[in-house]
Amino acid sequence: MSEKRATPLLDELEKGPWPSFVKELKKSADTPAVNDLLGQLERSYEEKIGHWKHGGLVGVMGYGGGVIGRYSDLQAEFPECAEFHTLRINQPAGWFYTSDALRTIADIWERHGSGLTNMHGSTGDIILLGAKTQALEPIFAELTAAGFDLGGSGSDMRTPSCCVGQARCEWACYDTMGACYDFTQTYQDELHRPAFPYKYKLKFAGCPNDCVASVARSDMAFIGTWRDDIKVDNEGVRAAAAGGVDIQKEICDMCPTRCMAWDGSTLAIDNSNCVKCMHCINVLPKAVKPGDDRGAAILIGAKAPIVGGALLSSVFVPFIKMEPPYEDLKELISRIWDLWAEHGKNRERVGEFIQRIGLGNFLEQIGLDPVPEMISAPRSNPYIFFGDEVSEGGQA
Amino acid sequence: MSATKRLTDIGPPHYEKFLPPVVKKNYGQWDHHEILKQGVMVHVAKSGDKIFTVRAATPRLLNIATLRDFATLADTYCGGHLRFTSRNNVEFLLTDPANIEPLIADLTKSGYPVGGLGNAISNIVHTQGWVHCHSAATDASGVVKSIMDELYPHFVDMKLPGKLRIAFACCLNMCGAVHCSDIAVLGVHTRAPKIDHTSVPKMCEIPSVVASCPTGAVRPASVGGAQSVEIIEEQCMYCGNCFTVCPAMKINNAKTDGISIWVGGKVSNARSEPKFSKLAVPFLPNNPPRWPEVVGWVKKLVELYAENARKHERMGEWIERIGWPRFFQLSGIPFSKYHIDDFKHAGETFKRSVQIRQV
């Protein structure tokens, strides 16, 4: 092993109360690859620029995704991290582990890689940072033998993720972990073999608080909600009031549709005007709860800026019961993928595709009726592409 | 080669294998929860069973030695059960409340602070930066560490008006999808890519490079008799998409890369609808190892929010209530032409009324 790299700038980041990534790196400073990584990173801190080359095609046999090639552009100086590839390992739904499962991953990664991980990557995978090309197949063999598999990368269905759901949250309006696992297993081919115009992310959030940021970060968001009345335990509301919650100010006045009234002893809700925003439930978790007729709203098309600008997703199905085997939903997803795969441009996310061809046309193509829940307002411009049925007197 | 069959497409392990018995028993049957103190909550099932959660921060970049330490803590106090959150915290799941304080003591001693619940700052979600990415305009872990060293009191206390979610991405690809956060810290390039004309024909497909540009700034060109591309510099907004499809379009620049700060986004539907973060500070220099300019502005924005927002209001809800002119006045951020949108649909953010606070 080359000499221990000096890291005076990085050493500054070992100080302070917040957990230090430099300390994490240095726990493996005796590993040659990590020693050189520390040296290269220190160089980046000196020069204010990264030193990783652009991508590189590496992977395991039969898979088109799951491994991100990474090569140093200072290979002569830092030969031990010249190849420093990433493996994305599909996380267990809800990110639950046993201590044995964590140790299994740690042991495999100690035998074959740098010993550095991310728990977890932005999309949700377990990230193993820093493998040499020749180690990829042995790692894959050991991981699959232990019951783990690769996640997605490139233009494929990316690894689905979900919130903690019904495992530990009373607000989960459907089984997010069950749905996430089910869809992940159904689409193993789409996950591992990129065949789309670009990435396609699925996220499962149990309630409108959206703890997995599905509305912003997924091409298809399944966000739990309910149709019947909010459940109010007025004894609990009175207890909260006695405990210092100003029910009028903190609950009624902050309700987005002002559908609540408080007379000092009873919280009355006009449920026909409740938009299930969760505010009152969040503030009064013991006294106010989602209704019993639960399911999910499905939204489509969120993405970060690249290429055509950032998008939040928009309502696609206002309410659906989320029950296995989810056949209607899978049928809907097939129709979306068929249309987008055929007509989407290279690196065009489904949200951008919908903007280009029009949501109305998109709905027509996949056979879904337009409903007013899909919009915040009807169009205000008169540039309408009329179809024949209108001029023939077919529509109101 | 071993004779065992090569396993493929098995998918992730089934989550049920990893659930604590109390979760298996009460799956879908939870009744309510309560934050007992910062970093500790209890969920109570309809059966009366309880599960206690102790949440601790991690730096996301974790050594396997740390994973083993967490596993040992889980064995000692939690029957071997733990989970991670969507914001890179680790959560230990206990059934015996007597184990809570010893666990907290062990976590604190190891340097993993307990907190992040309720009206507080939870962990920062972030990207790879110079540790592992080819297109990073800045480091990620170092900036996050520097910010959270300052904001640490807001992780271990619960004194903010509402939740405050900070996210960090080191370039416009936004692997961290930071665009809907209370405070988003975003690495930016500020100069057009430098084209390596000898590599373009070897490494890149010219029509794809041209098509990759959202503003049509890249066009085919013949350079020294060889096919390459050129960039209309005034049309380039440095998104780096051409670099993603063509390694010869080098966009990283030590002198001109830096950081921008965005505010007021959210993903939850509570009270107001989900919204994008909007530009606050257009550009700050890369100043490792501690990025004092970035840390200073983030801290100032958090303090402004803490002083001025009403209880339960998120950053964006507070700013919408007081109006953007007052936000700029209070923050002291100089308003510039960079704050005015000039991309697609730019007019949607122009003010179209005279409802103006004349101050």
Contacts between the chains, C-beta under 8 A, distances in Angstrom:
chain1	res1	chain2	res2	distance
A	9	B	288	6.2
A	9	B	289	4.4
A	10	B	142	7.9
A	10	B	289	6.7
A	12	B	289	4.3
A	12	B	290	6.4
A	13	B	141	7.9
A	13	B	142	5.6
A	13	B	145	5.2
A	13	B	146	7.4
A	13	B	289	5.6
A	13	B	290	7.8
A	15	B	149	7.8
A	16	B	145	7.1
A	16	B	149	3.5
A	16	B	152	7.7
A	17	B	113	6.6
A	17	B	149	6.1
A	17	B	152	4.5
A	18	B	57	7.0
A	18	B	59	7.5
A	18	B	113	7.3
A	18	B	145	5.7
A	18	B	148	4.0
A	18	B	149	4.8
A	18	B	152	5.7
A	19	B	57	5.8
A	19	B	58	5.9
A	19	B	59	4.5
A	19	B	111	5.6
A	19	B	112	5.6
A	19	B	113	7.3
A	20	B	59	6.3
A	20	B	111	7.4
A	20	B	145	6.2
A	21	B	59	4.2
A	21	B	60	7.5
A	21	B	61	4.3
A	21	B	131	7.5
A	21	B	141	4.1
A	21	B	142	7.7
A	21	B	145	6.3
A	22	B	145	7.8
A	23	B	111	7.3
A	24	B	59	5.9
A	24	B	61	5.3
A	24	B	62	5.8
A	24	B	63	4.5
A	24	B	66	6.3
A	25	B	61	7.3
A	25	B	63	7.3
A	27	B	63	4.1
A	27	B	65	4.6
A	27	B	66	7.0
A	28	B	63	5.8
A	28	B	64	7.8
A	28	B	65	7.5
A	37	B	131	7.5
A	41	B	130	5.9
A	41	B	131	6.1
A	41	B	139	8.0
A	44	B	130	3.9
A	44	B	139	6.8
A	45	B	130	7.5
A	45	B	139	7.2
A	45	B	142	7.2
A	45	B	288	4.4
A	45	B	289	5.7
A	47	B	254	5.5
A	48	B	254	4.5
A	48	B	255	7.9
A	48	B	257	7.1
A	48	B	286	4.7
A	48	B	288	6.6
A	49	B	130	7.8
A	49	B	252	5.4
A	49	B	253	7.4
A	49	B	254	4.0
A	49	B	257	7.2
A	50	B	129	7.5
A	50	B	130	4.5
A	50	B	133	6.4
A	50	B	134	6.6
A	50	B	135	7.8
A	50	B	136	4.8
A	50	B	252	5.9
A	51	B	130	7.3
A	52	B	130	7.9
A	52	B	132	6.6
A	52	B	133	6.2
A	52	B	134	4.4
A	53	B	134	6.1
A	53	B	247	7.3
A	54	B	134	4.8
A	54	B	135	7.8
A	54	B	243	7.3
A	54	B	247	3.6
A	55	B	134	6.7
A	55	B	247	7.2
A	61	B	6	7.7
A	62	B	8	5.7
A	63	B	8	7.3
A	70	B	132	6.3
A	70	B	134	7.4
A	84	B	132	7.2
A	86	B	132	6.8
A	90	B	11	6.5
A	90	B	12	3.9
A	91	B	12	6.4
A	92	B	12	5.4
A	92	B	13	5.4
A	92	B	14	7.6
A	92	B	15	4.8
A	92	B	17	7.7
A	92	B	18	5.5
A	93	B	12	7.0
A	93	B	15	4.2
A	94	B	15	5.6
A	94	B	83	6.5
A	95	B	83	4.9
A	95	B	84	4.1
A	95	B	85	7.0
A	95	B	86	7.9
A	96	B	15	5.6
A	96	B	18	4.2
A	96	B	19	5.7
A	96	B	23	7.9
A	96	B	81	7.4
A	96	B	82	7.9
A	96	B	83	4.5
A	97	B	18	5.3
A	97	B	81	7.8
A	97	B	82	5.9
A	97	B	83	6.5
A	97	B	84	7.7
A	98	B	17	7.3
A	98	B	18	5.2
A	98	B	74	7.7
A	98	B	80	5.0
A	98	B	81	6.3
A	99	B	70	7.8
A	99	B	71	3.6
A	99	B	72	7.3
A	99	B	74	4.5
A	99	B	75	5.0
A	99	B	80	4.2
A	99	B	81	7.7
A	99	B	82	7.3
A	100	B	71	7.6
A	100	B	80	6.8
A	101	B	13	7.3
A	101	B	17	7.7
A	101	B	18	6.1
A	102	B	67	4.9
A	102	B	68	7.3
A	102	B	70	6.6
A	102	B	71	4.6
A	102	B	74	7.9
A	102	B	82	7.7
A	103	B	67	7.6
A	103	B	68	6.2
A	103	B	71	5.3
A	105	B	64	7.8
A	105	B	67	7.0
A	106	B	64	3.8
A	106	B	67	4.8
A	106	B	68	5.5
A	106	B	71	7.8
A	109	B	64	5.6
A	110	B	64	5.6
A	115	B	63	5.9
A	115	B	64	4.6
A	115	B	65	7.4
A	116	B	61	6.5
A	116	B	62	7.7
A	116	B	63	6.3
A	116	B	64	7.8
A	117	B	61	7.6
A	117	B	62	5.2
A	117	B	63	7.5
A	117	B	64	6.7
A	117	B	67	6.8
A	118	B	60	5.4
A	118	B	61	6.0
A	118	B	62	7.1
A	118	B	88	7.9
A	118	B	128	7.9
A	119	B	58	6.7
A	119	B	60	6.8
A	119	B	62	5.2
A	119	B	67	7.3
A	119	B	84	5.2
A	119	B	88	6.8
A	119	B	90	7.4
A	120	B	60	7.9
A	120	B	84	6.1
A	120	B	88	7.0
A	121	B	175	7.9
A	122	B	125	7.0
A	122	B	127	6.6
A	122	B	175	4.6
A	122	B	176	5.2
A	122	B	177	6.9
A	124	B	86	7.7
A	129	B	61	7.6
A	129	B	128	8.0
A	129	B	131	7.5
A	129	B	132	5.8
A	141	B	2	7.9
A	141	B	6	7.2
A	141	B	7	8.0
A	144	B	6	7.8
A	144	B	7	3.8
A	144	B	8	7.2
A	144	B	10	6.0
A	145	B	4	7.7
A	145	B	7	6.9
A	147	B	10	7.1
A	147	B	13	4.4
A	147	B	17	8.0
A	148	B	12	6.8
A	148	B	13	6.3
A	149	B	8	7.8
A	149	B	9	7.0
A	149	B	10	5.0
A	149	B	11	5.4
A	149	B	12	6.2
A	161	B	86	7.6
A	163	B	86	6.9
A	164	B	83	7.2
A	164	B	85	7.9
A	166	B	27	5.5
A	166	B	28	4.0
A	166	B	30	7.4
A	167	B	15	7.7
A	167	B	19	6.2
A	167	B	23	5.1
A	167	B	27	6.1
A	168	B	23	6.2
A	168	B	30	6.7
A	168	B	43	5.5
A	168	B	51	6.3
A	168	B	53	7.3
A	168	B	93	7.6
A	169	B	30	6.4
A	169	B	33	7.7
A	169	B	43	7.4
A	170	B	30	4.0
A	170	B	31	5.8
A	170	B	32	5.8
A	170	B	33	6.6
A	170	B	43	7.2
A	172	B	28	7.5
A	175	B	28	6.7
A	177	B	15	5.2
A	181	B	11	7.8
A	181	B	12	7.2
A	181	B	14	6.4
A	181	B	15	6.2
A	184	B	11	5.5
A	184	B	12	6.3
A	185	B	11	4.7
A	188	B	9	4.0
A	188	B	10	7.9
A	188	B	11	5.6
A	189	B	9	6.9
A	192	B	8	7.6
A	192	B	9	6.2
A	208	B	268	6.8
A	208	B	269	3.8
A	208	B	270	7.3
A	209	B	268	4.7
A	209	B	269	7.2
A	209	B	270	6.5
A	210	B	267	4.9
A	210	B	268	5.6
A	210	B	269	6.9
A	210	B	274	7.4
A	211	B	86	5.7
A	212	B	86	5.2
A	213	B	86	7.1
A	213	B	177	6.6
A	213	B	180	6.8
A	213	B	267	4.5
A	214	B	267	7.8
A	215	B	180	7.4
A	215	B	267	5.3
A	215	B	274	4.8
A	216	B	177	5.6
A	216	B	179	6.4
A	216	B	180	4.0
A	216	B	265	7.9
A	216	B	267	5.1
A	216	B	274	6.7
A	217	B	177	4.2
A	250	B	311	6.3
A	250	B	312	6.3
A	254	B	271	5.6
A	254	B	312	6.0
A	255	B	271	7.9
A	256	B	271	5.6
A	256	B	272	6.7
A	275	B	269	7.8
A	276	B	269	7.5
A	277	B	269	4.9
A	277	B	270	5.5
A	277	B	271	6.0
A	278	B	268	7.1
A	278	B	269	6.2
A	278	B	270	4.9
A	279	B	270	4.5
A	279	B	271	4.8
A	279	B	312	7.3
A	282	B	270	5.8
A	283	B	312	6.8
A	285	B	32	5.2
A	285	B	33	5.8
A	285	B	34	7.1
A	286	B	32	4.7
A	286	B	34	7.1
A	289	B	32	7.6
A	304	B	169	7.8
A	304	B	172	7.8
A	304	B	173	6.7
A	304	B	174	3.6
A	304	B	175	7.8
A	304	B	177	4.9
A	304	B	178	8.0
A	304	B	179	6.1
A	305	B	172	5.1
A	305	B	173	7.9
A	305	B	174	6.2
A	305	B	179	7.0
A	305	B	239	6.8
A	306	B	172	6.1
A	306	B	173	5.4
A	306	B	174	7.6
A	306	B	239	6.0
A	306	B	240	7.7
A	306	B	241	5.3
A	306	B	244	7.4
A	307	B	212	7.0
A	307	B	214	5.2
A	307	B	239	7.6
A	307	B	241	5.3
A	308	B	214	5.7
A	308	B	344	7.2
A	309	B	214	7.6
A	309	B	343	6.1
A	309	B	344	5.9
A	310	B	174	7.6
A	310	B	179	4.5
A	310	B	276	6.6
A	312	B	180	6.9
A	312	B	274	5.7
A	312	B	275	7.9
A	312	B	276	7.0
A	345	B	211	7.5
A	346	B	208	6.8
A	346	B	211	7.1
A	347	B	212	7.0
A	347	B	241	7.8
A	347	B	245	7.5
